[in-house]
Amino acid sequence: MSHSTRPITLPSRKDALNIFLAGVAAADPYQAVKSCLFTDGQQLEILLNLDDKAQKRTGQWLKVHLIAFGKAACAMAKAAREIIPAHLLADFGIAVTNHENLTALNGIEVIGASHPLPDTAGLEAALKCAERIRRAQKNELVLLLVSGGGSALIPCPAGSITLQEKIATTDLLLASGATINEINCVRKHLSQFKGGGLARLTVPADLHAFILSDVLGDDLSAIASGPTVPDPSTYGDAIAVFTTRGIWNKVPASVQQHLELGKLGKTPETPKPGDNVFKNTTHTLIGSNAISVNATLKAAQDLGYETQLYDAHLCGEARNVAEKWARYAKQLIDSGIDKPLALLAGGETTVTLTGNGCGGRNQEMALAFAIAAQQLGLANDWTFLSGGTDGRDGPTDAAGGIVDQDSINRMLQSGIDPVAMLDNNDSYTALKSSQDLLNTGATGTNVADLQVLLIHPKSYSNTHS
């Protein structure tokens, strides 16, 4: 197997990893909060826009209530707690996160809850957050730190709906093929928090949210189901999701009843655009996939690569996306490459499960790319990385995969059939056999996925051997 460690393979794999990690670092929630929150020792100053330092919010707040939820809650809360003067902090802060990202913090009650399926620990945490928010008075600030996973981590069902009934409803929607927008529309009408519900609870206090986006395009109403932003959708829209999908008769009775009462106007609607509850509410987007993609471009340039943004919103079936990208790489190679080239992307692909193997969308994309590159006969030295910025890809301990022109050979020498593995959605086993799993551990952030393709001129391996 000596051919699998040709000098080219290792430096470019290291480059690909460093470029990916630069993208992850740009979404570092601790640093992001530090760059947007300031104090003169007495009062707080909040940056509203990363691109325009002149847009600020200051207030003569008597107290600050600190509440964080999502995968990056601990890192964000730690930064905020270090900045906010002690005399302004109202009681202890609250941070709710998934178990992998749990860290003990001074002055903050840290609660671990389940993700992606909510659990009773999350429900108790949500009730604790609600109780704290209701306590906030006029001339006080509720500082919310929101990151991906927030929807599942603080479930707070409305009316008499139980957590189990809400989970059953979400499962029904997922199985019916409902889109994420349809699921969010329903979620917002079954929750006390989502769809602006949290902003409503905050009145009469002021509210500011620092938001780390795990949603492509950064639609604030979709991140953690938009607890602090208006919701234009209605109870009628939520019912229509079920009827259109033909599953209304399977929905738990308490959920049906709650939505029907809402449609009749007997339960308050989610707050709409222009509603007074948002009068004292502001936001700062402190991290996103776009910010991280820009950081990968810069890192690749710093390493001497010519760079190209392949796709800022990479989506679709992972294996199809990979094959299309490999074809594009072949066109580039065939037209001649005289300098090392980096093609970069960000986004979130999907996988339709047909097999019973183990893996995630990033591992599937890496395996599919290696197979397509082999079939197309990509002649140059190349390295392809696809990884989740949260360090977790699907139900595995890997963040994704990193493959090169020798990956398929390494699999075959391990007795693995890569194509059969892909067909069985078993990318994890395939990549493990070729030592191509990308392992970072939980990163404490989440801004979707990043991809790096490095291609070297043919002469490169000769001059660098």
Protein Blocks (a to p, Z undefined) as FASTA:
>chain_A
ZZmmgfklmmmmmmmmmmmmmmmmmmomklmmmmmcccehlaccddfbfklmklccdddd
fbdcdddedjklmmmmmmmmmmmgfklpgcjddddddfklgccdehiacdddddfbdcfk
lmmmmmmmmmmmmmpcghiacdddddehklmmmgcdehjbdfklmmmmmmmmmmnopafk
lmmmmmmmmcfkggolmmmmmpmcdcddddddfbehiiaklggoipmbccfbdfklmmmm
mmmnopmmmpcfklmmmmmmmmnopaccdddehiaklmmgccddfbdfklmmmmmmmmmm
mnopacddfblcggdjfklmmmmmmmmmmmmmmnopabdcddddddddddddfbfcdcdf
klmmmmmmmmmmmmnopabdcddddddfklpacjbfbfbdcddfklmmmmmmnopafklm
mmnopmkmmmmmnopaccebjnhiaehjadddddddfklmmmmZZ
